[in-house]
Amino acid sequence: MSTESLAQHTPSDTLDAVSSTRPQQPARRGYVALWRGVPRELGFLILTMPIAYTAFTILNVTFWTGVGTLIIYIGVFLVAGSLYIARGFGTLELVRLRWAGQPEIGRPDWNPGDKPITFWRGVFGPYANGHYWLYLLHAMVLNPIISMISWVFTVVWVSVGLGGVTYWFWDRFVPHPDSEIYLSKVIYEWWFGTPAPFNPIAGDNLMEFVLGAICLVTLPYITHVMTLMHQAVARGVLGAWRSEALQREVADLSASRGAAVVAEDQSLRRLERDLHDGPQQRLIRLQMDLASAERKLDSDPEGARAILAEAGQQAKDTLEELRALSRGFAPPILQDRGLAAALDSLVARSTVPVTFENGLESDLRLPSEIERSAYFIAAELLTNVSRHAGATAARLAVDVAEDPDGARRLDLWVTDNGHGGATPTAGHGLSGLDERARGLRGDLVIDSPVGGPTRIGVRIPVTETPAN
């Protein structure tokens, strides 16, 4: 996610925007809601048959011409072209269904291997991809049939409904010869066996009005059912296969595992480097000072006392540095009292004033690996605020949000009023945090324009565990 797209939004706005792109589950619709969807569904259904038979005509010409000319090789390109045309019409169908108010259908992966598309791959690739042939089947066989059915039902219901309820008005402009047969009169005489005691013109007007009213009342159900029929066929033929979703899931899991391994390896290397460059060097210096003081203890007590004082300061500095490094390990409070208490303790130790906004429930416990990673990320971000941001105030916000599809995620944001310009660098700081987040199938969002403020957040999918 680019920082430019986040520059004008708050962290919560950013998360809402991301969440809104995910497909929502269809909800049960009442009668009034069905009527609200009628204009879009009518627009979809009325245009369906012209589009379907345009595709049917074009594809029959290009595909069968290609099949007939395969022997002279030109047919190879014509058949490939017809497959691409079918893909275009199928994609148009998916777009139109989404516009008609139907849930979005997952698109196929047209380039599964993520390989560069060369000329010959572009020509022969569709032959080996089953989705192209399904799109061709949809455009040449299935859609013309179901579009004819849906178009006839839609046109009949609309024309009978509108024509019936207005028949009383325009019937006065229609001539009625004496030989005309009135349907209301025929039905009455057939049913009761006696001559109709009413004006047959008025009877036909009433019967047409009732029939038109019935069609208009049931029109939302007809348009919705016809649209659902197209949606069902499109989902089965034009949508992505479940096996593709499983393959992507496996690829995501592999990438997450690899990212977790890389993140832990980088953390260990950074800890090893910090121990080598900090406490280890101080302890060596302390050992040398103590040895020097021991040698001077008899000959130069004052000098030895000064060296011991300096050694005491070295020991104090070493202890402080070890305490700072120990923040890279999960504190006992995290295991005993949970993430919220650990973050509160972390905020209290910050050298920059930090406002803690806790949206977590008091009895909520998350999986240990998620709580540990969230704590490490918050600790690293607050350390960056203290050391590099030049900030005078910061805010730490944590909450568990729910997406429209029911999935829950941990949202953790750190905002400061520093000079901004934070960017991930390979092997350091924010890059390591991104690796750690991706190791849990989450992602790191950075919004840090030059001049500030800086907003950095992490989103991690979560599953709750019962409180102890």
N, C-alpha and C positions, 0 to 999 in steps of 0.2 A: 504494500500500500504506500503510495507516495505521500510525502509530507505536504505537498502543495494542496492536495485534495482535503487535507485536514485543517489547513491554516485558519479557515473561517468558522470553525465549529468547536464547540466544547467537547470534552471527552464523551459525555453522555450522548451528544448529538451524533458523534462519530459512530458509536456503537449501535445506535438506533438505525443509522443509515446502512450499516453493514447488515444488520439483522433483517431489514426490510427487503433485501435482495433475495432472501431465501424463500423457497416456495411455501405457501401457506396451505393448510389443509382445508378442503371445502367444508363449509358449515351448512347446516340445515336451513333452508330458505322458506320463509312464510309467503303467503299469497301476495302481500304488498311488495315484498322484495322481488318476487318473480315478475311482477309488473314493471318494476324499475329496470329489470334486465331485458325486457321485451325489445326496446329500440335497438340495442346492440345485437341481440340474437337475431332479430329480423334482418338487420344489415348483413350479418354473417350468412344467414340462410338464403336470402334473395340473391346474393352474389355467388353462392356456392356452385350452382349448376353452370352458369356461364364460365366461371373459372375452370371447373372440372372438365367441361367439354372442350374448352380451349386447349387444356393440357392433353386431353385424350386425342385430339386431332393432331397436335404438333408431335406428340410422342409416337403415335402410330406411323406417321410419315417418316420421322427420322429413324426410329428403331427398326422398322421392317425394311426400310431402304438400306440401312446398315447391314442387316442380316443378309439381305439379298446380294450385297456387294462385298461380303467378307472375302470372297475368292479373289478379288482384285485389291485387297488390303485397304481400300478406302473405307470399307465397312467397319473396320476396327475403330477408326476415328469417329464415324457416325454413331455407332453403338455407344462408345464412351461419351460422346456429346449428349446422346439421349439420356444416359444415366445422370449426367450433371444437370440436365434440364429437369429430370424427375426430382432430383434433390432440391432444386430451386422451388418447384411447385409444392413439394412436401414441406419445406421450411415456411413457405407462405401460408400453408394450411395451419401450421403450429402457431404462427404469429397471429393469424386471424382468430383462432380459437382463444388465444390469450386475450385478444382485444374484445372478444365476445363475453369475457368474464369467467372463463374456465381456468382451473389450476394449470400452472405451467407444466409442460411435459419436458422431461430431461432430453436434451439433444444427444444424438449419437456422437461418438468420438471418431471423427472422419480421418484423423491421422494418428492411429493408436500408438505407433512407435515414436511419435514426436520427431520424425526424420524430416530432413529438408525435402521439399517437393520439387523434384526435377521434372523435365519435360516428359520423359518416359514413365516416371512414376505417376505423373498426372494423367497419362493416357491409360496405362494398364492398372493403376491402383483401384479404380472403381470395379473392375472385373473381379477382384479378390475380396471386395468388401460387401458383405451380405446386406448392409443397410441400403446401398444403392439399388439393389434388386428389389428390396421391399418397397422402397420409395417408388420404383417403376411400377410394381404391382399395384400400389395404392393409386397412382395416377392413371393407369391404363385400364384397371378392372374395378377396383373397389369403390373409389370415389365417384366415378360416373353413375354407379348403381345406387349408392346411398344418397348421392346428391339429387338424383331424380326423385327418389322417394320423399326426401325431406322437402324438396322444392315444391312438389305437388301438394303435399299436406299443408305447407305454409301458405301457398298461394290460395288454395281452396278455403282455408280457414279465414284468411284475411279478407278475401273477396266476398265470401258468403256473409261474414260478420258485418263488414261495412255496408255491403249492398243490402243486406236484410234489414238492418235498423234504419236505413234511409229509403227503403223501398216505397214507403207511404208518400214520400215527397216527390220522387221523380216518376212514380207510376202515373201521376195525373197527366204527364206529357206524352204518355205512350198510348197510341190508339188501341181500342179494344173492339174488334169486329164481333158481330153476333155469333159467328161460328167458333169463337175462342173457347177453349176448354179451361175452366178454372179448377185448380187443384184442390182448393178448400171445399168446393162444392162436390167434386167427385168423391173425396174422402168421406165427407159427411153422409152423402147418399149411400155410399157403399157400407158404411159402418152402421147407420141407423135404419136404412131401408126406406127412408121417406125423403121427399124433396127438401132441399136446403131452405130454411126460413129466413135466411139473411142475404144481404147483398154480396155476391161472390167476389166482387172487387175488394170490398172491405175485408172479407174473410181471407183473401190472399194476402192483403196488406198485413193483417194481424199475424198470419202464419209465418210470413217472411220475417216480420219483426222478432217473433219468438225464436225462430231458427237463427237469425243473426245475433240476437242477444246471447244465445247459448254458445255460439262460436266465439264471440268476443270474451265471454266469461272464461271459457276454457282455452283461449289463445295463449296465455302465459305457460300453461302446462304443455301445449303442443310445441311451442318454440323451444321450451327448455328440454323436452324429451328429444326433439330432433337434434338439438345442439349436443346433448349428451351422447347421442348415437355417433355423431362425428367424433366427439372427444374419445369415446371408447375405442373406435377403430383406429384413430390416430395414436392413442397411447399404446395399442398393441402392435401397430405396424411401423409407425414413425418414431417411436420413443427409443431411448437407449435400452440395451439389454441389461438384465440383472447381472449377468456375468461380467459386463464391463464395469458396473459399479463395484463388484467384488474385487476386480483387478485393480481399480483405483484405490480401493480400501487397503489392499495388500501393499500397493506402492506407497501409500501414505504412511502405513504402519512401518514399513521398512525405512522410509525417510525419517520418521519420528525416532525410531530406534537408533539409527545412525546419528541423528542430531543429538540424542541423549548421550550416546557414547562420546561424541566429540566434545559436548559441553562438560561432561565429567572429566574427560582427559585434560581439557584446557584448565578446569578449576584446579585439578591436582598439580598441573605444571605451574600454574600461577602461585599456588600455595607453596610449592617447593621452592620456587624462585624467591618468593617473599621471605621464607624462612632462611634461605641461604644469604640473601642480601641484607636482612635485618637482624633478627635475634641471634643467628649464628655468629655473625661478625661481632655483635656486641658481647656475646659470651666469650669469644676468643679474646677480645680486648679486656674483658673483666678478668679472665684467667691470667693474662699477662700483667695486669695491674696488681693483682693479688700476689703474684710471684715477685714482682718488683718491690712491693711493700714488705714482703717477708724478708727480702735481702737487706732492706734498709732499716728494719725494725730495731736492730742493735746499734748501728752506726749513725743513723739519722732519723730519730723518732719523729721529728716534726715533718720531715719529708714523707715518711711512711704514713703519718696521719693524714696528710694532704692526699696522698695516693688512695688511701682507703676511703676518704670522703668522695673522691671522684669515682671510685669503684662502686660506692653505694648509689651514686647518681646513675651510673651505668646499669646497675641492677634494677633500679626503679624504671628507667627508660625501657629496658628489656621487658619488664613485666607489663608495662603499658602497651608495648607493641604486640606482645603475645596475646593480651586481651583483645586488641583490635583484630588480630588474625583469627582469634577464636570465634569471632562473629561469623566466620565462614562455615562454622559447624552449627547444627541445629541446637538451640539452647534448650535446657530442660523445661522451661516454661512453655515452649511450643508443644512438647509431648504431653505435659500435664494439663494445661489449660486451653490449648488450642491456638489457632492462628490469630484471632483478634487480640488476645492478651499478649502474644509475642510481638505483634506489630505495635501495640501500645507501649510495650517496654522499649522497642526499637526507637520509637518516636521520642521517648523521654531521654534517650541517650544522645540524640542528635545535637550537633553543635549549632545548627540553624533552627530557629523556631519553626515547628511543624504542626499544622492542624490536622488532627486525625478524624476522618469521617468514617465511622464504622457502620456498615449496613448489614453485617452478618448477624444472624440470630444467635442468642446466647448459648443454645444447646446444639448448634450446628457443628458437626465435625466432618471434615473432608478427608479423603484418602491421604495417608501420611506423605506420600511422594508429592502430592499437590501442595499441601501445606508447607512442606520443607522448601520446595522450589519457589513458592510465592514469597516466603520469608527471605530467602536468599536474594531474590530479585528486588524486593523492597529495600533490603539492606544495601545492595549495590547501588540502587538508584539514589538513596539518601546519602550514601557516601559520595557519589558523584556531585550531588547538590552541594555538599559541604566543601569538597576539594576544588571543583572545577567550574561550577555554575556562576559563582559570584553573586549568589542570591542572599537576600535578607529574610525571606519567608518562603515556606513551602506548604503543600497540602498533600496528604496521603489519603486516598479514598479507596475503600474495598467494599465489594458487594457481590452477591450472587444473583445474576439476572436470568430470566427465562426467555428463550426465543419463541417466535410464534409457532414453531413446530414442536414445542415442548422441551427441547433440549436446554439444559442448564449450563451456565458457564460462570467462572470466577472472573470478575473484572477488578483489576487493581491498577490505579492511576497515581502517578506522582507528578505534581505541578509545582513549578517554582517561578519566581520573578527575576531570574538571572538574565545573563546576556545572550542566551540561546546559542544556536549554531551546533547543537549536538548531532553527530553523525556516527553511524557504526563503522568501525575500522576492523578489518579482518584480524582475528586473534586477540582482540582486546575488548574490554568494557561491554558496550552495547551489543557487539557481535556475539559475545559469549552469552548474554542474556537472551538474545534471539534464539541461539542454539538450544538453550535450556527450555525456553517456551515451546519451541517446535518439538523437542523431545517428549512433551506431553500433549502433542497435537494442538498446541495453541499458537498464538502469534503475538509478536511485539509490534506496537504501533508508536511511531515517533513523529511528533509535531514540534519542531524546534527551529523556528525561523531566526535568522540573525537579528539580534536585538531583543529576543525573547517575546513572550514567555515560553518556557519549555513544558510540553505535556507529553509524557511517556506512559503508555499503558500496556498491560498484558491481558489477554483473554485466554483462559484455559478451560476446556470442557471438563465438567466435574460430575461425579456421582456421589451422592451423600451417603454417609455411614452413620449408624445410630450413635448417639452420644453415650459415653460410658457412665 
